[in-house]
């Protein structure tokens, strides 16, 4: 009896969790038809955590409260098509693992043709995003002063304002916006050039001393190098070569 007891296998220790905060921003982070978390960032995070020996725990958050939740420790990191560019000193970053263009979109019949035409115009953006900062801080080339910047909680409201002509244009990540308006070909135009080509990363609290940001950063480089990120991007119809240009050796 004693020998049998000693021969029992011990239960495996549960994996440490990495709590990832994000909001609904298809195709990067959203709930699928079965109510499960899905998207580009979800798949990248899941594979990175698997290789690192972590269990990812995804939490949908109100993006405007992201910094409070991060500082309180409610989430360990922020990961949702999050632009590192211009925010390098605000967080501990893991990334970039890809690039995304920030663009301005107008109605197809709009007389706005260039960024300079946005002077004295009304712009809708998602609250606490890079386009909001660019327009409010007058950092858009050729645009001295817009009439107003309207900040909304989600992409649905951003485009509703444009569709109802409450605003003249909207601004955000190109891939997310094109995904949202898919099936409505001919109704909108993307202004060229774009606002910004931004590196995307996962943001940890600036004073986080756990070493997780550094470990994740190394893992993201590995996932880019071995083609994992490219495969995930292509499965969502994203041009992986353009998104990863500058990250893969030789590009």
N, C-alpha and C positions, 0 to 999 in steps of 0.2 A: 504493500500500500504506500509506503514511504517512497519507494522508487518510482511508482506511477505518478505520484504527486510532483516529484522533481522533474518528471519528463514533460509536464505541461508547457505549451508554448505561451510565452508572455504576449499580452496584447500589444499591438504596435502603438507607439505614442502618436497622438494626433499631430498633424503638421501645423506649424505656426501659421497664423492667418495674416494676410495683407489686405487691409480694408481699403477698397478703392472707391472714391467718390466721383460721381459723374452725373450729368443730366441727359435728357433725351436729345440726341443729336445724330440721327441716322445719316450715313451708314456706319458711324463710329461706335455709337452706344445707343441701344434701344431694346425694347421688349418685343420678342417675336410673337407669333400667333399663339404659342403655347404658354406665354407669360414668362419665358426665360430670357435672361440677358443675352444679347447678341450684338454683333457688330465688329468692325475692324479692330478697334482698341480692345474689345472684350477677348477676341481670339488671340491677339498678340500678348495681352496680359496673362491669359490662361496658360499659354505655352511657356512664357517666361517664368511664371510661378512654378509650373511643373518641373522645369529644369533646375530651379533654384531650391526646390524643396519647400515651397509655400503653398498654402491653399488660398486662392483669391476669394474675397468676399466683396461682391459688388453692391454698392448702395446708390440709389438714385437720390440726388440732392437738388436743392434749389441753388443754381449756379451763383447767384448773387451773394449767397452766404458761404461760399466755398472757403474763404480765408479764415472765417470764424471757426468753421468745422474742423479745418486743418489744425489751427492753433489749439483748439480744445482737445484734439486727439480723437474726435468722433470718427474721422477717417485718417488713414495713414498717408494717403497720397491722392492727388487729383489727376484724373486721366480721362480726357475726353476731347480729342482734337485740340489740345491746349497749346497755344503758341508760346514758345520759349523766347522768340525774338522780341527784344525790348524789355523782357522781364528776367533777364539772366541773373540779376542780383536779388530778386525778391524771394526765391525759393532755392532749395537744393534740387537739382534736376537730374533725371535719368533720360538721356537722349541727346540729340534728336534721333528718332528712328525712322522719320520720313519728313517730307516737306509738303506743305499745302499752300495754295494761293488764296489770299484774301482778295475778294473781287467786289465790284459794284454791279448790281443788276437793275435794269429799268424795264418798263413796258416796251414792247416791240415798236409801238408807234410814237414813243417819246422823242422829243427833239434834243434830248441829252445824248451827245455822241462821244464826248471825251470827259476825262476827270475834271478838266477846267470848266466844263459846263455845269458842274455841281455848285458853283458859287451862287449863294442866295437861294439854294434849293433845300428841300426838307428830306432828311435821311432817316430810315428806320434801321435799327440794329438790335441784336440781342444784348441784354444788359450785361455789363461786366466783361465784355469781349474786346478784342484788339481793335476792330473798326470803331467802336465807341471812343476809345482812347485816341485813335488817329484823328478823328474828326474834331473832337472836343479840344485837343491840344494843337490843332492846326498843323498836322504833320502829313497832310496829303498834298503831294506835288501839284502845283497849279491851282489849289483851292485856298483862297485867303480866308473866306468866311462863308459857311453855310447858313441858311436861315435858322434851322433847328435840327437837333438830333433827338429822335424819339426812341426810347429804350424799352424793349418788350422782353417778357420772360421766356418766350420760345419762338421758334421759326414760324409756326402757324400764325402767330399774331404779327410777326414782322411782315409776312407776305400779305396778310389781310389788309394791313395799312396801305400797302402798295396797290393792291387790287381795287381798293375803295378810293384811291387817289388822295388819301390823307397825307401821303408822302410822295415824293418824286422818284425816289430810288431807295434801294436797300443794300446793305453790305454785310458780308460774312464769308465763311469758308466756301470755296467754289464747289468742292465735292459734295458737301452737305446740302448746299442750295440747289445744285443740279439734281441731286437725288430727290429733293422735295418737290421740284417742279417737273419731274419726269412724267411724260404723258401729256404735257401741255406745250408741245413743240410749237414754236412760232409766236408764243405769247410774250416772250421776254428776250432781252439781249444782255450779254455780258460785256461791260465796257473794257476796252483794251487801251493801255496796259492795265494789269491788275494793281491793286493797292500795295501788296506786299507778298513776298514768298517767305513763309514763316516755317521754321523748324518746329516740329511737334515733340513734346516730351511728357514725362510723368513728373509732377511736382510734389516734393516733400517739404515739410516745414523747414524753414531756414536753419533753425537751431536743432534739428533732428540729429542726434549723435549715434543712431543705431547702426549706421553703415549700410542700410538697405538701399539707399539711393545709389551709392557707389556700386554695390553688387548688381542692382538692376541695370545700371548704365552699362556695365560690362556685358550683361546678358543680352541687352538690346542690340549691342554691336554684334554679338554672335549671331543673333537671329537675322540681322540684316546681311551679314557676311555669308551665311549658309543658305540664303534664298528663302527662308521661312516667311519673312515679312513680304517679299515680292509675291509669293504664292497666295498669301492672304489678300493682298491688295487686288491681285488679278481676279480672284474669286468674287470680288465685289465690283468688278468692272473698272477699277482704277488703273490708270497708266502707271505701272510700277517703275518703268524706266525714268519717267519724268519726276515721280515722287521721291525716288531714291538717288537721283543725280547729285553727285557730290559726296555721297555717303559710301558708295561702293568704289573700291580701288579701281582706277582706270576710267571713271566716268567724270 
